[in-house]
Amino acid sequence: MSPTEFADLIQLHKEDIVNAWMDAVRADPRIHSEGDLSEYALRIHVPAIIEEICELLRDGETPRASNTREARVHTYMRYRQGYRGRELACELSQLRMVILDVVTESLTDAGVGVKAFIQMSKTIHTYIDEEMRHAFSIYTEAEREAHSPPAPEGN
């Protein structure tokens, strides 16, 4: 299976992935902030994240800060919505697992080899890891600013 076919498979199951992910996030006892989010606010960036992952697969690109815009926006929005860093990490872990579960089931039925699956799943892992690295920087900077002494006033 080519990376393009892998991306097509993910895209074909996008709604299934989003719905399964939302169920997983709502059921995850480690995530408390999501209770205040409407269904729209919870899901708003996830379809775009999935699309971005598919684009990276099709283009044969490795996810990095310059091509994971939706991940960066998602992280910033969760921060603004009151998510703690560990809750965002749990949410992203749920997304990773749901994508891989849905794809694994489809690929197993299609008889795709393990090596091809592992190669293509690395893009998904790297994408989620890139978002987590961005999240760490946002949360660390916010913590630093909250605990730094105020700047001295000018003359």
Secondary structure, DSSP 4 states (H G I P E B T S, - for coil): --HHHHHHHHHHTHHHHHHHHHHHHHH-TT--GGGGS-HHHHHTTHHHHHHHHHHHHHHTPPP-GGG-HHHHHHHHHHHHTT--HHHHHHHHHHHHHHHHHHHHHHHHHHT--HHHHHHHHHHHHHHHHHHHHHHHHHHHHHHHHHHSPPPPPP-
